[in-house]
Amino acid sequence: MNRRRPTLPAALTLTAAAALTLSACGSDDSSAAEDSGKIEGADTSSGTPAVPSPSSTDTIGRPKITFPSDAKNVFEYEKTGNAAKDAALADSTLSVNAVDEAIFEGSADTKALGFYNAESALSDSITYALGYINKKHTWVGETRYFDYKVNLSGDREAYITYCSDESKSFIKDKKTGEVKDTPTTVDSYVLYNAKLAKNAEGVWQTTDIASNRGSKKCQP
């Protein structure tokens, strides 16, 4: 697959209990396109933060994530009004951005990668990023994330499903600068199931994630 985000490793599978929880979260549909709750993953100017700056009341010390000027993630969802759900949604987008930042930086040792990812999601995200880094690849363009659904399990566990549209993002060879302008197919659309856990500092870390490339649920 020439698109910039191949299917995640097979090891990234949710437990049966988690899958059942995810299947029951349809009533929590918080997806929307082009609304005031949309979070853009990267600014269009070089060296600018890839996510909104933390509020003045945020004492966690979140690392800044930056994207190059030719790459951008766009996250589309509406806030639910539930503080825990909204915090989990926001941190799930930072998990995605942290993995991409590692690819852009050419290092799996970035601060954000381990800040927003843990357990199997962290180890597999490192392996995933190294797949780009070792090949001297990066990506350019825009990837859109949409159709978010979130469900809580107690006070410190959340399950989120969402889709991605990679039709406008492409692999770039760092050595030659060549961009692989691949055509849009059903495989340009991916369904993700993610499990998050709230750590002692209050960060909702992604701990497990599974993907289904070409999912009919995400195709236009």
C-alpha positions in Angstrom: 0.0 0.0 0.0 1.6 3.3 -1.1 -0.5 5.6 1.0 1.1 7.1 4.0 -0.6 5.1 6.7 -0.6 1.3 6.1 -2.8 -0.9 8.2 -1.5 -1.1 11.7 0.3 -4.3 12.9 -1.9 -7.4 13.5 -0.7 -7.3 17.1 -2.9 -4.3 17.7 -6.1 -6.1 18.5 -8.6 -5.2 21.2 -9.8 -7.7 23.7 -13.2 -9.3 23.2 -14.7 -7.3 26.0 -13.4 -4.1 24.5 -14.8 -5.0 21.1 -18.2 -5.5 22.7 -18.0 -2.2 24.4 -17.2 -0.5 21.2 -20.1 -2.1 19.4 -22.4 -0.6 22.0 -21.2 3.0 21.6 -23.2 3.9 18.6 -25.6 6.1 20.6 -22.6 8.3 21.6 -22.1 9.4 18.0 -20.2 12.7 18.2 -19.1 13.0 14.6 -19.5 16.1 12.5 -17.8 17.8 9.6 -16.8 21.5 9.5 -18.0 22.6 12.9 -16.8 24.6 15.8 -15.5 21.5 17.6 -13.1 20.6 14.8 -9.5 20.3 15.8 -6.9 20.7 13.1 -3.8 18.5 13.6 -1.3 20.8 12.0 -1.0 24.4 11.0 -0.1 25.2 7.4 2.9 27.3 8.4 6.3 25.5 9.0 7.4 24.9 12.6 4.0 25.8 14.2 2.3 23.7 16.8 0.4 20.7 15.3 -2.2 21.1 18.0 -3.9 23.9 20.0 -1.8 25.1 22.9 -2.7 23.8 26.3 -4.9 26.1 28.4 -3.4 28.2 31.1 -4.9 25.9 33.7 -3.2 22.8 32.2 -0.3 21.9 34.6 0.5 18.5 33.0 3.3 19.9 31.0 2.2 18.5 27.6 4.9 18.4 24.9 4.5 20.6 21.9 3.9 18.7 18.6 5.0 20.3 15.4 4.4 19.3 11.7 6.2 20.4 8.6 4.4 22.9 6.3 3.4 20.3 3.7 1.6 17.8 6.1 -1.6 18.2 8.0 -4.1 16.2 10.1 -7.6 17.4 10.4 -9.9 16.0 13.2 -13.6 16.5 12.9 -15.9 16.0 15.8 -18.3 17.8 18.1 -17.8 18.0 21.8 -20.1 15.8 23.7 -20.6 18.0 26.8 -19.2 15.2 29.0 -15.8 16.4 30.4 -14.2 12.9 30.4 -15.4 12.0 26.9 -14.2 15.3 25.5 -10.8 14.9 27.2 -10.4 11.4 25.8 -11.3 12.6 22.3 -8.8 15.4 22.4 -6.0 13.2 23.7 -6.8 10.5 21.1 -6.0 13.1 18.4 -2.8 13.9 20.1 -1.9 10.2 20.1 -2.3 10.2 16.3 -0.2 13.4 15.9 2.5 12.1 18.1 3.0 9.1 15.9 3.2 11.3 12.8 5.6 13.7 14.5 8.0 10.8 15.1 7.9 10.0 11.4 8.6 13.7 10.5 11.4 13.9 13.1 12.9 10.7 11.9 13.1 9.4 15.5 10.9 7.1 17.6 12.4 8.7 20.7 10.2 11.9 20.7 8.7 13.0 24.0 5.1 13.1 22.7 5.1 9.5 21.4 5.4 8.1 24.9 3.4 10.8 26.4 0.2 10.0 24.5 0.7 6.3 23.9 1.4 3.4 26.3 1.4 -0.4 26.5 0.9 -2.2 23.2 -0.1 1.0 21.4 3.3 2.5 22.2 5.4 -0.5 21.2 3.5 -0.9 18.0 3.6 2.8 17.2 7.3 2.7 17.5 7.5 -0.2 15.1 5.2 1.6 12.8 7.1 4.8 12.8 10.4 3.0 12.3 8.9 1.4 9.2 8.9 4.9 7.7 12.2 6.1 9.3 14.2 3.1 8.1 13.0 3.5 4.5 13.7 7.3 4.6 10.0 8.0 4.0 7.7 10.6 5.3 4.3 11.8 4.1 2.7 14.9 2.7 -0.8 16.3 2.2 -3.8 16.1 4.4 -5.4 13.3 6.3 -9.0 13.8 7.6 -10.3 12.0 10.7 -14.1 11.9 11.2 -17.1 9.9 12.4 -16.0 9.8 16.0 -17.8 7.7 18.6 -16.8 7.5 22.2 -17.9 5.4 25.2 -16.6 5.3 28.8 -16.0 2.3 31.0 -15.7 3.6 34.5 -13.7 6.8 35.3 -10.4 5.9 33.7 -11.1 3.9 30.6 -12.5 5.0 27.2 -13.2 3.4 23.8 -13.2 5.4 20.6 -14.0 4.5 17.1 -13.3 6.8 14.1 -12.5 6.9 10.4 -9.7 8.3 8.3 -9.7 9.6 4.8 -6.2 9.3 3.3 -7.2 10.3 -0.3 -5.2 13.5 0.0 -2.1 12.3 1.8 0.9 10.6 0.1 4.2 8.9 0.8 7.3 11.1 0.2 10.9 9.8 -0.3 13.1 12.0 1.9 16.2 11.3 -0.2 14.8 12.1 -3.6 11.8 14.3 -2.7 9.6 12.1 -4.9 5.9 12.0 -3.9 4.0 8.9 -4.8 0.8 10.2 -6.3 -1.3 7.1 -5.8 -5.0 6.9 -6.9 -7.9 7.0 -4.4 -9.3 3.5 -3.8 -11.5 1.9 -1.1 -8.2 1.3 0.8 -7.8 5.1 1.3 -10.5 4.8 4.0 -9.7 3.2 7.4 -11.8 2.4 10.5 -10.0 2.6 13.8 -10.9 1.2 17.2 -8.9 2.6 20.1 -8.7 1.9 23.8 -7.6 4.7 26.1 -6.6 4.8 29.8 -6.4 7.9 32.0 -3.0 7.9 33.7 -2.1 9.4 37.1 -1.3 12.8 35.5 -4.7 13.0 33.9 -3.6 12.2 30.3 -5.8 9.8 28.3 -3.2 7.6 26.8 -4.0 5.3 23.9 -3.1 1.8 25.1 -4.4 -0.4 22.3 -5.6 0.3 18.7 -6.8 -1.8 15.8 -7.6 -0.7 12.2 -9.6 -2.0 9.3 -8.5 -0.6 6.0 -11.1 -0.4 3.3 -14.0 -0.5 5.8 -17.3 0.2 4.2 -18.3 2.2 7.3 -15.8 4.9 6.3 -16.2 5.0 2.6 -18.1 8.0 1.1 
